[in-house]
Every structure is written in C-alpha cells, then in structure tokens.
Amino acid sequence: MLRHYTLYPAGDHASPKMLGEEPLIHAGCLIRDSHIGSWTEIGAGTTLVESTFDDYSYTAGDAQIIYTTVGKFCSIASHVRINPGNHPMWRVTQHHMTYRRKQFGFGEDDREFFEWRREHHCTIGHDVWIGHGAVIMPGIDVGTGAVVGAGAVVTKPVEAYMIVGGVPAKPIRRRFDEAISEKLLKIAWWDWPRDVLQARFDDLLDMERFLATYG
C-alpha cells in the first residue's frame, strides 16, 4: 500500500530555519580551532579545522574544510573537500603508518609531514559557489565570484568570476566580462554592513541597475 508523506521527518524541518548572529551548526559537525561568522550555516557532518568561515557562507553538509579561509557569501555544496590530506609517495610505503606512527606503535607522529599541509593554506574568495563533490587541492586560491563545477578537482588557482570544471579543473567561461568583474571587485558589496545590505538588497537582483548605481 502506498502512503503519502507531507513531510518526513517532522520537527525542526516543519518550520523554516532562521539564521542570525550566531552560526547555525547542525548535528555531527567537528569544529576545531576555527572562526565562524554571523548568518552562517554549517551543514551536518561537516569538519572544519583551523579555518575561517566568514559571514553569510554555508555548507550543505558532509564537507571537509581544513586549513582554509572561506570568504563571505560562499555556497559550498555537500561532500566538498578543501585541502585534503597528502600521502608520502616518495617513501617505500605511502601508508599513513609512516606519519601517524603513534597509533600503530611506531613512535611519535611525523609532525613535519602534517606541517606541510598546514603551510599549504587554501583561500576561497567571497561569493564563491563550489559544487557537489568538488575537491580543492592544498595551497589553491579560488577567486571571488568564481564557480567550481560539481566533481571538479582544482589543482591550479581560479581567477575571480571564472567558471571551472573537470578533472583536473579547467576554465569553462567567465561569469561576466572583465570590465564588469573589475567593477564588482571595486564595489566589494560583500563588505557592506547589515543595514546597508538590507537597504540595497533589491539592487543585487538587477546587474544593470546595480552597476549604474554603485559602479
């Protein structure tokens, strides 16, 4: 027998989620030594380690963000990995027992190996959209306004307002021409305070009016 479900599960999902000054952090997240801004949402199962996650950004969940600065108004889909781990291919064995030595009873962990990853910090600009399952490799910068396609593996820096995709990721096209991109970068609307953003919100929906007014 078929059953109709209006909403499952009930409870918190029955009413719209409201964001505010305090971050909305869902169940199952692991957050360590990180800074999280206002009007943010950290989806269930996300790991955030030694990172900054700025105002209005969100991740849909099950993301891993390590040693990274994420700008404002970023949209990060589920299962994204930013700054994933490395393996020592130059050693006789690349197994993690060679650097996670303690848990295998082989002495102290290889701190130098872990420090390499920390030093290869990633930076995600403002208003960046990263699609489902994308991977941003260590040390990569993604420019403001860029789009990273679902499943992409980003191994090179991404220019502002560029759309990239594929494995390895390559430029597909620009969101806007360079003149418009430069104007948007100079306006830097993502730095507007909350009251200004509210007052000018409708202008964000019309590029021609926006540039004519603020450009």
C-alpha positions in Angstrom: 0.0 0.0 0.0 1.3 3.4 -1.0 1.5 6.1 1.7 1.6 9.9 1.2 4.1 11.8 3.2 3.7 15.5 3.5 6.9 16.0 5.5 9.4 13.5 6.9 10.9 13.7 9.4 8.7 16.2 11.2 10.0 18.5 13.9 12.6 21.2 13.1 12.1 20.7 9.4 8.4 21.7 9.7 9.3 25.4 10.0 11.8 27.5 8.0 15.3 27.6 9.5 16.2 31.1 10.6 19.8 32.4 10.6 21.2 35.1 12.8 24.3 36.5 14.5 25.0 33.1 16.0 26.1 30.4 13.5 23.7 27.6 12.8 25.7 24.4 13.3 24.0 21.1 12.6 24.5 17.7 14.2 27.6 15.6 13.7 30.0 18.5 12.9 33.6 18.5 14.1 35.0 22.0 14.5 38.5 22.7 15.9 40.3 26.0 16.3 38.2 27.8 13.8 36.4 31.1 13.4 32.8 31.2 12.1 30.9 34.4 11.2 27.3 35.5 11.5 24.4 34.4 9.4 26.3 31.2 8.6 25.2 27.6 8.4 27.4 24.6 8.8 25.6 21.5 7.4 25.5 18.2 9.2 28.7 16.1 9.2 31.0 18.9 8.3 34.6 19.0 9.5 36.2 22.5 10.0 39.8 22.5 11.2 42.0 25.6 11.8 39.9 27.6 9.3 37.9 30.8 9.0 34.3 30.6 7.7 33.1 34.2 7.1 29.7 35.9 7.3 26.7 34.5 5.3 28.6 31.5 4.0 27.1 28.0 4.2 27.9 24.4 3.5 25.2 21.9 2.7 26.9 19.2 4.8 29.5 16.4 4.9 32.1 18.8 3.8 35.8 18.8 4.9 37.4 22.2 5.2 41.0 22.1 6.6 43.5 25.0 6.9 41.3 27.3 4.8 40.0 30.8 4.7 36.4 30.9 3.3 35.2 34.4 2.4 31.7 35.8 2.8 28.5 34.7 1.0 30.1 31.4 -0.2 27.9 28.5 -1.2 29.5 25.1 -0.6 27.6 22.0 -1.6 27.7 18.7 0.1 30.8 16.4 0.1 33.2 19.1 -0.9 36.8 18.7 0.3 39.1 21.7 0.7 42.8 21.0 1.4 42.6 17.2 1.5 45.4 15.1 3.0 48.6 14.0 1.3 50.4 10.7 1.2 54.2 10.3 1.0 54.6 8.7 -2.4 58.4 9.2 -2.2 58.7 6.7 0.7 59.0 3.0 0.4 55.3 2.8 1.5 52.8 5.6 1.3 50.7 4.1 4.1 49.7 6.5 6.8 51.5 4.5 9.4 54.7 6.4 8.3 53.3 9.6 9.6 50.5 8.5 12.0 53.1 6.5 13.8 51.8 6.7 17.3 48.5 4.8 16.7 50.4 1.9 15.2 53.0 1.8 17.9 55.9 3.0 15.8 56.9 6.1 17.9 55.8 9.7 17.7 53.9 11.1 14.8 55.7 12.8 11.9 55.0 16.5 12.7 56.9 17.8 9.7 54.6 15.8 7.4 51.5 17.3 8.9 53.0 20.8 9.0 53.4 20.7 5.1 49.6 20.5 4.8 49.1 23.4 7.3 51.5 25.5 5.4 49.6 25.0 2.1 46.7 27.1 3.2 43.7 27.4 0.8 41.8 30.7 0.3 38.3 30.9 -1.1 37.2 34.4 -2.0 33.8 36.0 -1.5 30.5 34.8 -3.2 32.1 31.6 -4.5 29.9 28.6 -5.4 31.6 25.2 -5.0 29.5 22.3 -6.5 28.8 18.9 -5.1 31.8 16.6 -4.5 34.4 19.1 -5.7 38.0 19.0 -4.3 40.2 22.0 -3.8 43.8 20.8 -3.5 46.3 22.1 -0.9 47.6 25.6 -1.5 45.0 26.6 -4.1 43.3 30.0 -4.1 39.8 30.4 -5.6 39.0 34.0 -6.6 35.9 36.0 -5.6 32.7 35.2 -7.6 34.1 32.0 -9.1 32.2 28.8 -9.7 33.7 25.4 -9.2 31.6 22.7 -11.0 30.4 19.5 -9.3 33.0 16.8 -9.1 35.9 19.1 -10.2 39.4 18.7 -8.9 41.0 22.1 -8.7 44.8 21.9 -8.9 45.5 25.5 -10.1 44.4 28.9 -8.9 41.0 30.1 -10.1 40.5 33.7 -11.3 37.8 35.9 -9.9 34.4 35.3 -11.6 35.7 32.3 -13.6 33.7 29.1 -14.0 35.9 26.0 -13.9 35.1 22.3 -14.1 36.5 18.8 -14.9 39.4 16.7 -13.7 41.7 18.5 -13.4 39.6 21.6 -13.4 40.0 23.9 -16.4 38.4 27.3 -17.2 35.0 27.0 -19.0 34.0 30.6 -19.3 33.8 33.9 -17.3 30.6 34.7 -15.5 30.9 38.3 -16.7 33.3 40.2 -18.9 36.4 41.6 -17.3 35.0 45.2 -17.2 32.0 44.1 -15.1 34.2 41.8 -13.0 36.5 44.7 -12.1 33.6 46.9 -11.2 32.2 44.3 -8.9 35.5 43.8 -7.2 35.9 47.6 -6.6 32.3 47.9 -5.3 33.0 45.0 -2.9 29.3 44.7 -1.9 30.2 41.7 0.4 31.7 44.2 2.8 28.6 46.3 3.2 27.3 46.3 6.8 23.9 44.6 7.5 21.8 47.7 7.4 23.3 48.8 4.1 22.8 45.3 2.6 19.2 45.4 3.7 18.6 48.8 2.2 20.1 47.9 -1.1 19.0 44.3 -1.3 16.7 44.7 -4.3 19.6 46.2 -6.3 21.5 42.9 -6.0 18.9 41.3 -8.3 19.5 43.6 -11.2 23.0 43.8 -12.6 22.4 46.8 -14.9 20.8 48.9 -12.1 23.4 47.7 -9.6 26.4 48.9 -11.7 24.6 52.1 -12.7 24.0 52.9 -9.0 27.2 51.8 -7.4 29.8 51.3 -10.2 
